[in-house]
Amino acid sequence: MNQLPRSFSIILFCIAICMSYSCSNNSKKLNNKEQQILNNLKSNITDSITFSLIMDTIHKYYKNNNLLLSEAYLLYSKFYSETNNDSSNYYLEKSIEISQRNKFDTILIDLLMYKHKSYEDVELSFNDLYKADSLANALNDTLRIAKVNQLLASKYYRHKPKECEKYYEIAYRNFMLVKDTVNAGYCIQNIGFAYGEQLNEYEKSAKYIERAYSLWIEKRNVFQQANLKKYLGICYSKLQNFGKAKADILEGIDKFYSIYDTSGVAVCLYDLSIVYEEEKNLDSAIFYQQKSKEYWYKKKDIGRLFAVNNNLFLNYIHIGNKVKAEMYYNENVEFLKNMYMSSILTLYFYNNCITYFTILNDTGNVFFYNEKLQRYKDDLAKNGIAIPKLN
């Protein structure tokens, strides 16, 4: 006997459910049959034909069911998110409008958390998250309080890094209340990263990283233990405690080896080179950078190669090897032509170029890279992105 196509079978199933049930339900919880329809919609979000047919069925039989429509429109928004921003935003706004009108506050919190990502305007994004936080607190919804504050903190991380600590701490406390120690651990370590990477306050950074490390010990998460040992090495090198810095990174290498994570080992070798840079031992720094680069070259990881080249370029400038410095300069110029690099790495490269061409007494290129550096800083500032110290 011939079988019906899967998509057609699903549609018949949904129609059967719809016709067997009264189509008006404005309660704040889906019943079992409505949840089945929504689950079918979720499971077919990548199948445009089936997804559209199920949506048509919902519109026909459930047009007065505001709760189901609100949930379905959110899925419709996600369905269009990769292909049609206008349609995605249209269905997101419809879902929000229905939820606000019917006081579906739990759904509205989730919608606002999803919507904040669509804004180019940072302040509008913050406003939605503040509104979601207020609703979550009014409902005393511990998990959603945690999630909203985690999002707020991540926004502040880039734009106002000093402020992110408060929101990560709120998120941490609430994640711990619902026994989500994994996200709690991420919150604490992200405070440490903010102090180290954004604010250059390495003592505070190490304090939070050590605190997060204890959580990962309890969870027996060796990857995160290795990752944080590596990061602690950088913090302690900035604090001039080179012995502890090297010991922490070497422990990180051992932990990465224990879980067969060769990428983690390569990152540790690079970070070990940074410790030697801080110690002014440039020969050892170059040795470990070359070791790290060998790995990333095999992996064809251009972003990592660009980062290592930045250090090799500057180190060869400092030891007076202009031939090698020029080689790494040319490699990174080519990388920038063919691939977008992170803003931090690009800033450091431009800054290194100014140092390089100043030593060569090439005033034209010094002016050229000063202009590029300033324009890049201005663009980042317009987008509210904190600019790190470069020297």
Secondary structure, 3 states (H helix, E strand, C coil): CCCCCHHHHHHHHHHHHHHCCCCCCCCCCCCHHHHHHHHHHHHCCCCHHHHHHHHHHHHHHCCCCHHHHHHHHHHHHHHHCCCCHHHHHHHHHHHHHHHHHCCCHHHHHHHHHHHHHHCCCHHHHHHHHHHHHHHHHHCCCHHHHHHHHHHHHHHHHHHCHHHHHHHHHHHHHHHHHCCCHHHHHHHHHHHHHHHHHHCCCHHHHHHHHHHHHHHHHHHCCHHHHHHHHHHHHHHHHHCCCHHHHHHHHHHHHHHHHHCCCHHHHHHHHHHHHHHHHHCCCHHHHHHHHHHHHHHHHHHCCHHHHHHHHHHHHHHHHHCCCHHHHHHHHHHHHHHHHHCCCCHHHHHHHHHHHHHHHHHCCCHHHHHHHHHHHHHHHHHHHHCCCCCCCCC
